[in-house]
């Protein structure tokens, strides 16, 4: 287990104003790879916000050594590494000084490591749950995750706890497991990298100069997010003068490149394997719309990025994008789940034909950045932590 202390600035005024700062431990004890590029990015954003509100955060995570350097980029300083902890069933919690924390946070009751964590956290320490996963469409994963969720929820009900959810689907699942009053708070967006506006690769810049503002897809190319629901419409007469850029890699990439070779040859479709956050921000500011065809989403961070840049966002009607559409009315058009040819084509035609009327300036303003950041959600988290800690300020 790697114990990482989150250092989030020199907020001396807040520290001096508080007689006693609360401490929360975020447990990341489950078998999931952590990308060096996005090292616990949600937890780091939340930690910064909580720190500004007088609450200190530590993250305990099973992180291989090669990822430690990436953590420093986001203000994480590794203090102790225990190599045996990379799998949740063998996670070593022995070095944690439990009594130094006022609240312990876990995420996603469907993850088996969190059931183990509940067995190890002393019963007098309250638990904050931040739930993102919910019932997946079908298959053994759905039933396995549901079983773990119910088992962990049963254990949780014997403790003092509070539950926050990323989306409506997660909140409904928690309520069905007998947990009280889950509140939907969503996710905060870390926009710093996107706002750097880095120069785009030459092939992308050339494509943008020769084409109208394009439709944009950003994400993995696989069965979960079937871009094949979208691309055929660019052969339709209504979209014959439109263009598209697909950013991402995945198992479906070779098939998509073959199937839509004609659009590529005519300069109307460009596949881009990857871009930095700064390059993505540049592309968002010049696109016509963003699409997210998907079978299920825990939240849909690309939707949030599209909202940040005031892009028309077209997304499948599933819990993650549905919650974003409710948080930001008018920003997201929900398409019935599935291929829905007419609905996708009509939405694409509208978004691509009215781009300049809707978005005269593609750059986010300060108000949009703050609205989409952890600011509003941080207030809810801070209130829940203080309530669990007995009202300590």
N, C-alpha and C positions, 0 to 999 in steps of 0.2 A: 504493500500500500504506500502510495506517495502522498505525504501530507504537504499541502501547498498553502502557504499563507498569502492572502491577497492584499497587496499593498496598493492602495488606490489614491495616493496623493497626500499632500501636506495640509489637510483641512484642520489647522490648529484652532480656528475659531469655534468650530463645532465641538472639537475635543475638549476645549477649555470650558465650553458652556455646559457640558454634561458632567455631573458628579460621577456617573458610572455608565460606561458604554456597554450595551448589550453585546453578546457574542453568539453568533449562529454558525454551526458547522453544516456544510453541504456535503452529503455523502454521494460519491459517484462510484459506488462499489458494485459494478456489474460488468459482464464481459462484452464491452463494446469498444471498437477502435476509436481513438480520438485523433482527428486529423491535426497535423502540426499547424495547418493554416488557420483552423478555426478551433483552437484549443479552448474548450469550454466557453465559447464566446457568449452564450446566454448567461452563464453564471458570473462571468467577469463583468458584464454590463450591469447585472443586478447588484453585484458586490459594490461597484462604484456608487450606485444610487443609494444603497443602504448605508454605506459609509458616510455619505453626505447628510444622512438623517440620524447619525449617532449610533449606528449599529455596525460592529465589526464582523467580517466574514472570513472563515477559513474553508478551504475546499480539500476534502480528503478523497483522492481518486486513484484508481488502479491505472497507472500510467507507465508504459515502458520508458526506459532511460532515454531513448532517442527522441522522445517527445518533450522532454523537460525544457530544452532550449526554446521550443516554440512557446511554451508557457510564459517565458520572460517577456515576450513581445506584448503580452496582454497584462503585464504586471504581476505575474505569478512567480514566486520564488520558492523552488523546491527546498524543503527542510530535511526530509527523511525519505529514503527510498527502500521499499521492501519488495524484492523481486518476485516473491511467491504470490503476490496479491493481484496478478493480472487476470485471474478468474474469480468470480464472485464467491464460488463455493469454498475457495481457499483464502479468501481475503483475511488479512491479519489486522484486527482492530486493537491489538493489545497495547500499542504505543499511544493511543489516544487518551488524553486526560479528560474524560467525559464531564467531570464536575466543573470544568472551566467553561463549559458552554451553557447558555440559557435555553437554547432551542436547537434541535437537530432537524435539518430538512432532507427529505428523500424525494425521489421523483419516480413516477410510473410504477404503480403497485404490481404490474404484470411482470416486472423484472425480478428474478429469483433472488438476486443479491440483496434486494431491499427487505425481503422477508427475513433473511439472515441478519441484516442490520437491526431490524426491530427486536430481534432476540438478544442482541448485544447491547443496545442503548439502555442505560439504567432506567427503570420505570418512572423515576421522578422527573426525568427530562421530557418536556412536551415535544411532540412531533408536528412538523409542518410538511404536508404533502403537496407537491407541485406536479399535477398529473397532465400528461400529454397523450399517451397512448389510449386507445379505446378499441372497440371491436373492429377487427379487420374484416374485409368482405367475406372470406370463406377459408376453408382449409384447416389443417391441423394447428397453424399458428393462432388462429382465432380462438380455438377451444383451449389451447395450452395457456395463452395469455389470460383468458377469462378465468381459468382455474386458479392461476397464480394470483390474479387480482382479488378474487373472492377469499382465498386463503389469507392473503396479507391484510385485506380489509377486516377480516374476522379478528386477527391479531391486533390490529390498530384500534378497534373499538374498545379494547380494555384499557386504553391509555388516554391521556389528555392530548388532543390533536386539533388541527384545523386543516381544511382542504381547499386548495386553489387549483383551478383547471385552466389549461391553455385554450380549450374550445368547448362548444356546447356538447359535442359527442362525449368527451371525457367526463364532463359534469354529469351527464345523464347516466353514464356507466357507474360512476361513483355513487350516485344516489340509489341506483338499483342494487348496489352492494350494501345498502343500509347505512352509508356514511352521511352525516348531517350537513346540510346547507353548503354544498360545494359552490364556490363562486368563480365565475369565468373572468379571468384577468388578462388573458392573451399573452403575448410575448413582446419584449422590447427589441427594437432594431438598433444595432450598432452601425451607425451611418458614416463613421469617420473615413473608412477606407473607400466607400463609394463616392464620397465628395471630393476625393483627390483628383478626379478627372484625368487619369493617366492617358497618354497617347495610345491609340489603338494600333494593332498590327497593320501593316501596309495593305494586306489583302482586304481587311475589313474596311479600312478608310477608302480604298478604291471602290469597293462595292457600294458604300454609302453615297459616294459622289455621283455614281452612275444610275442609282435607283431612287425611287420615292422613299420617304420614311418607311422603314419595314416593320412588319410584325416580328415580335421577338419571343423566342422560347429559351428559357435558361433552366437546365436541370439534367438529370440522368436520362439517358435514352434506353428505356426498358419497358416491360409490360405494365408496370405500375403507372407510368406517365406516358401513355401512347400518343406520340406526336402524329401517328398515322391517322388520328381522328381529325387532324387539322390540315395537313399538307395537301391532300387531294383537292381541297377547295380552291387552291391556287391555279388549278386547270379550268375552273369554271369561268364562264364569260364575265360574270360580275366582278371577278378579281383578276382579270387577265393583265391588268397594268400594275398589279401590286407585287411586293417583294417580301421575302422572309429571311430571317437569320436564326439559325438553331445553334445554341451554345451548349455544349455538353458532350459527354462520352458515355458509352454503355454498350450492352450486348446487341441492341437493336441498330446501332450505327451502320454496320456494313449493309444490312438490308435496306435501310432508309436511303443510303447513298445510291444504291442500285435502282431502287424503285422510283426515285425522283431525279434521276440523272438528267432528264430533259429540262427540268427547271433550273438545275445548276448550269447546264450548257447555255441556256438563254439568259443567264445573269440575273435570275429572279430568286434564287435560293443559294444561301451560303451556309456551309457547316463549319463551325469553329469549335475545336476540341475543348479549349479552355481559355479563360481570360482572368486577369487579376481583378480584385474588387474595384480598384481605380479605373480600370478599363471598362468594367461593367457599368460603372456610374456614367462614364462618357457615352456608352452605347444607349443606356436608358434615356439619357437626355436628348437623344436624336431618333429614337424609335417612335413608331406610330401607336403601338399597343403591345401589351404583354399577354401571353396565353399560358394557362396551366391546365391542360387536359390531364385528369388523374382519377384513379380508382379510389384512392384514399390519401389523406394528408393529416399528419399530426398537427400542423398549423399552416404552413405555406409561406415561408420567409420570402420567396421570390414575389409573392403577391404584395407583401409589405414593401418590398423594394420598388415595385411598380407604383404603389400608392404614394410613396415618398417622392417619386419623380413626376407625380401627377399624370401618369399614364393611364389610359383606359385599360383595365385588367379584365380579361375574360377567363373564367375558371369554372371547372366542374362543380356542381352543387353537392359538395361533401363537407363534413364538419369544419375542417380548418378554414378554407376560403369562405364558408358561410359565416363564421364568426368574424372574420375580417370585414366582410360586407356589412355586417351589423354594426361593427365599431366605426366604420367609415362609410356612411350612406352615400350612394351615388358613385363610389370609386370602383366597385367590382360588379360586373355583370355575371350572374350565375347561370350556367348552362346545365340543363338536365343531365344527370350522370349517364355516361355511355357515349357512343359515337354521335348521336343527335345531329345528323347532317344538316338539316334545315336551320336549326338553332345556331350552330357554330357558323354556318355560312352567313346568315343574316347579321350576326354579331360582328363578324370579321368585316363584312362589307360596310357596316355603319362606322366601326372604329377606324378603318383605314381611309374612308372617304371624308371624315370630319376631323381628322387629326389637327389641322391648323386652327380650326375654330375652337377646339377644346383646350389646346395646349400651346399658346403663343410663346411661352417660355418654359423650356424643359428642365431648368435647374430648380432644385428645392429651395424654399425659403426657410428662414430660421424657425418660424412657427411650425412648419410641417415637420422639421427635424425633431423639435421638442415633443410634438404630439405623438410621434411614432417611436420615440426613445423609451427608456425605462422609467421616465419621470412619473407618468400617471400610475403605472403598475407598481412602481416602487412605493408609492403611498399606501397601496393596499397591502403589500408585503410587510411594510413597516408596522402598520396597524395590527396585522395578524400576529407578528412576532411579539410585539409589546403586550398584546392581550394574552398570548400563551405564557409569556414570562411573568405574568402577574402584574402588569401595568408599570413595570420599572421603566423609567425614562432614561 
